[in-house]
Amino acid sequence: MAALSVPIVLFVFLVGWVWALIDALRKEREYFWVVLLVLAPPVGLAGYVLNFLILGDTERGLGAARHRSERRQKIEDLRGDKEALEIPANREELARLLFEEGDYEEALSELKRLLDTEPENLQAQYLAARCLLGLSKFEAARPHLEYVVEESPSYDGGLAALRHALLLERLGDWKAALAVYERARDNLALTETRYHHARVLAEHGRAREARDILRNIVEHDEGTPQFRAGVDEQWVRSARKLLTRLDGEGV
């Protein structure tokens, strides 16, 4: 039995190694991975699986670490160049980088300076709202999101309207939230937005309208251009579950 296990292990390793090498070449990974796989197959295969399949290169793996390092260096470079920060685009970039680092207070400080001179800057308004949401300063985030959605209803692919509506719900203003959801419906709203619209309708005694939206999501959303593969499937499942509950309650 032990003698048989050796060729099986070798075969599995060989299949895995060939897959990793082909995957690295097909997806044009950095040459580092190809060289490592060729020169040190066991180490290369283990590292490749860990980095790309387990950690996710751009999420927690080497790609993410490199991106963080580059971002932090860029932040230091921008902070050290006072003249460059006089250019609004550079200050906006610094704020965005700080936001990505999770340094919401510092990002807001830069955005305040920018918005003092460019209050119509939608990206700065939106980023300020997201920073304030990250700090749980919900009332303060509201006017920024209102401005963005008023100026551009489908901003950030519809996510601005979704964040605005969810914020209004959190603040207890469900009527205003419903108004946002209604407007979003006319702008090719995301599946997630339409699900939350139906949920709020159901929570406030408008089950018939909610079911119409939910049925449309379940029957048609996966074939629409705005459907986000890998993201919206969960909202289709949620819509199906809520629809089943409403049908079962007969409301």
C-alpha positions as a printed NumPy array, in Angstrom:
array([[  0.   ,   0.   ,   0.   ],
       [  2.84 ,   2.387,   0.915],
       [  4.573,   1.618,  -2.372],
       [  1.41 ,   2.546,  -4.263],
       [  0.988,   5.87 ,  -2.452],
       [  4.333,   7.219,  -3.726],
       [  3.434,   7.264,  -7.439],
       [ -0.019,   8.671,  -6.583],
       [  1.545,  11.562,  -4.656],
       [  4.019,  12.173,  -7.476],
       [  1.231,  12.13 , -10.049],
       [ -0.866,  14.62 ,  -8.039],
       [  2.185,  16.83 ,  -7.606],
       [  2.963,  16.688, -11.334],
       [ -0.624,  17.597, -12.265],
       [ -0.575,  20.489,  -9.806],
       [  2.81 ,  21.705, -11.036],
       [  1.736,  21.62 , -14.694],
       [ -1.489,  23.45 , -13.836],
       [  0.389,  26.152, -11.896],
       [  2.912,  26.662, -14.702],
       [  0.205,  26.909, -17.368],
       [ -1.87 ,  29.209, -15.154],
       [  1.122,  31.486, -14.539],
       [  1.881,  31.744, -18.25 ],
       [ -1.732,  32.139, -19.356],
       [ -2.445,  34.89 , -16.817],
       [  0.924,  36.53 , -17.447],
       [  2.051,  36.398, -13.837],
       [  5.349,  37.997, -12.897],
       [  8.386,  36.089, -14.221],
       [  9.343,  35.43 , -10.591],
       [  6.624,  32.789, -10.373],
       [  7.554,  31.072, -13.621],
       [ 11.229,  30.944, -12.643],
       [ 10.379,  29.648,  -9.157],
       [  8.117,  26.942, -10.574],
       [ 10.768,  25.82 , -13.057],
       [ 13.83 ,  25.946, -10.777],
       [ 12.233,  24.868,  -7.495],
       [  9.003,  23.001,  -8.319],
       [  7.977,  21.965,  -4.761],
       [  8.566,  25.43 ,  -3.302],
       [  7.118,  27.125,  -6.373],
       [  3.919,  25.051,  -6.353],
       [  3.38 ,  25.529,  -2.613],
       [  3.995,  29.265,  -2.887],
       [  1.777,  29.636,  -5.957],
       [ -1.167,  27.834,  -4.342],
       [ -0.758,  29.774,  -1.081],
       [ -0.45 ,  33.169,  -2.756],
       [ -3.085,  32.907,  -5.469],
       [ -5.61 ,  30.329,  -4.255],
       [ -5.531,  30.689,  -0.472],
       [ -4.513,  34.295,   0.232],
       [ -5.588,  35.913,  -3.028],
       [ -2.686,  37.821,  -4.551],
       [ -4.315,  41.255,  -4.531],
       [ -6.239,  40.671,  -1.295],
       [ -3.735,  39.307,   1.234],
       [ -0.886,  37.938,  -0.865],
       [  2.31 ,  39.373,  -2.317],
       [  0.465,  41.599,  -4.767],
       [ -1.461,  43.225,  -1.93 ],
       [  1.717,  43.708,   0.115],
       [  3.497,  45.319,  -2.842],
       [  0.51 ,  47.58 ,  -3.515],
       [  0.435,  48.699,   0.136],
       [  4.139,  49.465,   0.038],
       [  3.811,  51.493,  -3.169],
       [  0.778,  53.334,  -1.794],
       [  2.554,  54.284,   1.434],
       [  5.574,  55.512,  -0.496],
       [  3.332,  57.615,  -2.722],
       [  1.658,  59.093,   0.365],
       [  5.039,  60.073,   1.79 ],
       [  6.12 ,  61.565,  -1.534],
       [  2.975,  63.682,  -1.82 ],
       [  3.097,  64.808,   1.81 ],
       [  6.688,  65.88 ,   1.35 ],
       [  5.974,  68.014,  -1.717],
       [  4.001,  71.054,  -0.566],
       [  4.073,  72.606,  -4.023],
       [  2.56 ,  69.522,  -5.593],
       [ -0.307,  69.61 ,  -3.081],
       [ -1.287,  73.042,  -4.34 ],
       [ -2.547,  71.211,  -7.425],
       [ -6.089,  69.96 ,  -6.62 ],
       [ -5.615,  66.664,  -8.473],
       [ -2.6  ,  65.811,  -6.307],
       [ -4.451,  66.628,  -3.077],
       [ -7.346,  64.504,  -4.261],
       [ -4.976,  61.629,  -4.984],
       [ -3.433,  61.947,  -1.516],
       [ -6.907,  61.835,   0.053],
       [ -7.785,  58.751,  -1.988],
       [ -4.595,  56.969,  -0.942],
       [ -5.191,  57.829,   2.71 ],
       [ -8.749,  56.522,   2.387],
       [ -7.45 ,  53.249,   0.944],
       [ -5.092,  53.01 ,   3.928],
       [ -8.07 ,  53.395,   6.247],
       [ -6.783,  56.737,   7.557],
       [-10.155,  58.45 ,   7.296],
       [ -9.385,  61.413,   9.555],
       [ -6.299,  62.416,   7.557],
       [ -8.136,  61.872,   4.293],
       [-10.944,  64.139,   5.492],
       [ -8.434,  66.82 ,   6.431],
       [ -7.128,  66.86 ,   2.858],
       [-10.628,  66.725,   1.39 ],
       [-11.755,  69.702,   3.469],
       [ -8.946,  71.798,   1.987],
       [ -9.893,  70.623,  -1.479],
       [-13.626,  71.22 ,  -1.057],
       [-13.003,  74.706,   0.299],
       [-11.822,  75.645,  -3.193],
       [-13.701,  73.04 ,  -5.293],
       [-17.073,  72.369,  -3.62 ],
       [-18.433,  70.987,  -6.906],
       [-15.812,  68.213,  -7.037],
       [-17.973,  65.061,  -7.079],
       [-15.106,  62.684,  -6.394],
       [-14.047,  64.691,  -3.349],
       [-17.639,  64.924,  -2.094],
       [-18.119,  61.18 ,  -2.517],
       [-14.803,  60.332,  -0.881],
       [-15.639,  62.616,   2.038],
       [-18.935,  60.768,   2.485],
       [-17.19 ,  57.389,   2.451],
       [-14.635,  58.58 ,   5.015],
       [-17.418,  59.817,   7.289],
       [-19.275,  56.523,   6.876],
       [-16.084,  54.731,   7.837],
       [-15.953,  56.856,  10.995],
       [-19.665,  56.16 ,  11.713],
       [-20.439,  59.877,  11.361],
       [-23.652,  59.211,   9.51 ],
       [-25.378,  62.576,   9.798],
       [-22.247,  64.318,   8.552],
       [-22.042,  61.974,   5.543],
       [-25.613,  62.686,   4.451],
       [-25.166,  66.089,   2.722],
       [-22.141,  64.827,   0.789],
       [-24.033,  61.834,  -0.576],
       [-27.089,  63.948,  -1.296],
       [-24.975,  66.307,  -3.359],
       [-23.361,  63.494,  -5.357],
       [-26.61 ,  61.664,  -6.11 ],
       [-28.392,  64.887,  -7.   ],
       [-25.666,  65.837,  -9.468],
       [-25.1  ,  62.343, -10.858],
       [-27.798,  59.741,  -9.989],
       [-25.758,  56.81 , -11.346],
       [-22.408,  57.885,  -9.859],
       [-19.923,  55.077,  -9.129],
       [-21.987,  52.664, -11.175],
       [-25.008,  53.21 ,  -8.937],
       [-23.173,  52.535,  -5.66 ],
       [-23.472,  56.17 ,  -4.558],
       [-27.28 ,  55.957,  -4.679],
       [-27.208,  52.631,  -2.838],
       [-24.978,  54.034,  -0.087],
       [-27.238,  57.075,   0.159],
       [-30.385,  54.975,   0.557],
       [-28.799,  52.639,   3.118],
       [-27.583,  55.662,   5.063],
       [-31.084,  57.148,   5.111],
       [-32.419,  53.846,   6.424],
       [-29.806,  53.847,   9.16 ],
       [-30.878,  57.361,  10.102],
       [-34.49 ,  56.19 ,  10.315],
       [-35.732,  58.169,   7.325],
       [-37.212,  55.258,   5.394],
       [-39.504,  57.476,   3.297],
       [-36.5  ,  59.386,   1.963],
       [-34.712,  56.067,   1.424],
       [-37.644,  54.785,  -0.635],
       [-37.546,  57.947,  -2.734],
       [-33.874,  57.295,  -3.494],
       [-34.6  ,  53.671,  -4.374],
       [-37.432,  54.797,  -6.68 ],
       [-35.138,  57.231,  -8.514],
       [-32.385,  54.619,  -8.751],
       [-34.827,  52.236, -10.461],
       [-34.909,  54.582, -13.454],
       [-31.089,  54.489, -13.755],
       [-30.473,  50.758, -14.278],
       [-30.174,  50.144, -10.545],
       [-27.898,  47.366,  -9.302],
       [-29.436,  44.074,  -8.209],
       [-28.349,  44.882,  -4.65 ],
       [-30.142,  48.249,  -4.789],
       [-33.335,  46.716,  -6.128],
       [-33.268,  43.982,  -3.482],
       [-33.018,  46.574,  -0.696],
       [-35.826,  48.554,  -2.345],
       [-38.053,  45.477,  -2.216],
       [-37.006,  44.743,   1.366],
       [-37.98 ,  48.229,   2.561],
       [-41.296,  48.032,   0.721],
       [-42.026,  44.683,   2.375],
       [-41.079,  46.02 ,   5.806],
       [-43.576,  48.856,   5.418],
       [-46.638,  46.979,   4.247],
       [-46.174,  47.174,   0.488],
       [-45.628,  43.467,  -0.147],
       [-47.276,  43.404,  -3.572],
       [-44.823,  45.964,  -4.961],
       [-41.97 ,  44.164,  -3.23 ],
       [-42.906,  40.842,  -4.849],
       [-42.989,  42.41 ,  -8.314],
       [-39.408,  43.674,  -7.883],
       [-38.213,  40.4  ,  -6.365],
       [-39.719,  38.297,  -9.163],
       [-38.05 ,  40.516, -11.733],
       [-34.694,  40.065,  -9.961],
       [-35.049,  36.276,  -9.757],
       [-36.26 ,  35.841, -13.334],
       [-34.264,  38.425, -15.273],
       [-31.296,  40.004, -13.467],
       [-28.637,  37.42 , -14.328],
       [-29.008,  38.252, -18.018],
       [-28.677,  42.042, -17.708],
       [-25.525,  44.013, -18.675],
       [-25.194,  45.591, -15.212],
       [-25.207,  42.201, -13.43 ],
       [-21.944,  41.834, -11.493],
       [-20.752,  38.245, -11.735],
       [-19.45 ,  36.989,  -8.413],
       [-21.183,  39.818,  -6.524],
       [-24.852,  39.915,  -7.406],
       [-25.495,  36.193,  -7.111],
       [-25.931,  36.643,  -3.353],
       [-28.584,  39.297,  -3.924],
       [-30.468,  37.039,  -6.317],
       [-30.413,  34.367,  -3.594],
       [-31.604,  36.901,  -1.012],
       [-34.376,  38.02 ,  -3.371],
       [-35.497,  34.425,  -3.892],
       [-35.518,  33.806,  -0.133],
       [-37.52 ,  36.969,   0.623],
       [-39.952,  36.232,  -2.217],
       [-40.534,  32.727,  -0.847],
       [-41.237,  34.154,   2.623],
       [-43.672,  36.775,   1.296],
       [-45.472,  34.201,  -0.821],
       [-45.667,  31.876,   2.177],
       [-47.129,  34.61 ,   4.36 ],
       [-49.701,  35.39 ,   1.684],
       [-49.283,  39.118,   2.143]])
